[in-house]
Amino acid sequence: MKEKQPILVILAAGMGSRYGGLKQIDPVDDKGHKIIDFSVYDAVKAGFRKVVFIIKRENLQDFKEAVGDAVERFIEVAYVFQDTAMLPEGYTVPAGREKPWGTAHAVLCAQEEIDAPFAVINADDFYGRDAFEKIHAFLMRPEVGKDSGKYLFAMVGYALKNTLTENGYVSRGICEVSPDGELSDIVERTKIERVKGEPAYTEDGSHYIPVSEDAVVSMNIWGFTEDYFPEAKRFFRDFLENEAKANPLKAEFFLPTVVDRLIRENKASVTVLKTDARWFGVTYKEDKPFVTDSVRKLKEAGVYPEILWE
């Protein structure tokens, strides 16, 4: 029987509060391409045959016109809506809550469209083709998805120094990697920036703790099997009972939290697929000139054609 091809899931429901506007559909070159176009293009080249866009319901038409209509000639496309009201039975949205529940919840919203191993990425991050090739190859391994005593997951790991912006802070999952290449710990740091030229993170906005430039970080490019869903549902209930009650308007349920708990419970093994690629993205409007220049150089080097979807 033919193996099911891996699916690409793209998180595009955020409105980009730090950037200001719907950055996922903001062109980064003079041909109208968005960062997400390059991600889908790289995914098609790597062998993915279906993409699931997780978006807000009110953005569907704009998103289809800006992204989906062009790529659907090259890859199967599905749209999923991240709905804050999509909660387990017995729970309701806290009064005043508008913020989505976070990346781990977004993936839960896509369950009906996923029937194979899948990769998850952010819509507004440029990962490089190497990342897609490595995660696709991992998801195609015969042992992935088989009953082997542990869930076999993966993530692409970047060097922190290759993932910073000069224009403010970023959120990164700081990883500890065992000698055999497995993820042993991951902690989400929501405010990392250069302080006097060196990376550091802060929890309170005033006290900074240094981080090595060579620290391995998650850029939210993951490889999962369908086993993700029952486990994430279990953890989401815990989140709603604890973090969400303590901070009902802003608490978020992150993908790295699910991964970290499964590692601690000894239920998952997460292979770290390291890449030397430099990340870039439009976290802030001031990042855009750098992104545009980087795309131009990649085209000049022959990595991408002038027009992707011809």
Protein Blocks (a to p, Z undefined) as FASTA:
>chain_A
ZZddddddddfkbgolmnopafklgcfbfnopafklmmmmmmmmnopabdcddddfklmm
mmmmmmmmmmmmmoccddddddfklccehiacdehiabdgbjklmmmmmmmmpccdcddd
dfkbcebjklmmmmmmmmmpmkgopaehiacdddddddfklmccfkbccddddddddfko
pafbdcddfbdcdeehiacddfkopaccdddfklccdehiacddfklmmmmmmmmmmmmm
mmmmmmmmlpccdfklmmmmmmmnopaccdddddfbdcdddfbfklmmmmmmmmmmmmmn
omacfblbZZ
